[in-house]
Structures are given as structure tokens and as C-alpha cells.
Amino acid sequence: MLLIEFLNLVKVITNVNGYELNFLMKHITLINNFIIEREINFFNNLAENEKTILNDVTSKYIYSSTDNEVLKFIKSKSYSFGEDLECIFRKFLEKQVSLLPENKDFVDFLLKTSSSLLVFVPANPNFDDVKNFLLKFYLKYNDLNRESKKQLYLLYPNIDELINNLKFKNLIIKFIQLSD
């Protein structure tokens, strides 16, 4: 199951609102270090229309394939891609982030300056994985020194509000209850 599908399932099961889902989408998918170096020679065996969709996934520009087509393509190829699926999905997310410069700055900061914030989430997360991510990220964020937090606030002014708001804390509690 793709992370987006998982989060949509979570939204249905837990009545997570759009604000919370956006929080999850940004911070579960973007904070994680999905940088995986893989040989992708098998892509040469793809049909031309599949190559077009793959190019759409990895490009910063929007071509003919819609996001739904891209996600359907990734899902249909998940078995043959194996672990490389994470790399492809990361590129798809990067394409989305490229449309939001403030998120790109935030991700760059986390990857280059504050790697201690990175928390691994499996390609096929379950409730425990998400619960653990939320708890670990929350703790790691609170452990940052003042200077790191100051840099983080400059790049992403809303982070403190997002981390410390009641909805986020309730969401952690909700996931803990559902995964017990």
C-alpha cells in the first residue's frame, strides 16, 4: 500500500480532518530520509507510455500524466520495482514539493542541517509505524537546541504551532489508541 493510500485510509478510519492529513502528508513523507541509491536499469524495459509516466514522476515539470495516473503506475509496478519503489515515490513527492518553495527549503534544512530529525518510516507503514514516527519526531523536535530551532523557524515559521497544537497531540493519542 502506498503511503498516500494509507493516509487516506487513516483519514476515513479516524476522521482525520484535512488540516491533520496535510500535516501528516508533509511531515511523514517529507521529513523522512527516502534517499536511496539504486540502479534502475530495468526501467529501460518499460513500454514507451510507461516511460512517459515515469518521466513525469521524476520531473519537476508537469506533463500529460495526472497525479492519479502516476500513482496508479507506481502501484502497478510496485512488485517489479521492489525497494526502488521508495526512490520513485520520493521523486514523485519531490515533484510536488517543487511547487511549494517553502517546503523545499524546509526539507533541505532537515536533510542537510538537522539530520537528527530524520525518522525512518517503512514503505508499507502500519498504524504502529505511523504512531512511532509521530512520537519519535515529536521527541526529536523537542530535543533540538535553541539555535537549530531558530533556523527551523526561519525556514518554516509554522512548525512550532503545528508541533504543539492540540490537534497534533490528539492525533498522536488517536494513533496510539488505534494501534494498541
Secondary structure by P-SEA (a helix, b strand, c coil): ccaaaaaaaaaaaccccaaaaaaaaaaccccccccccccccccccccaaaaaaaaaaaccccccccaaaaaaaaaaaccccccaaaaaaaaaaaaaaaacaaaaaaaaaaaccccccbbbbcccccaaaaaaaaaaaaaaaaaccaaaaaaaaaaccaaaaaaccaaaaaaaaaaaaaac
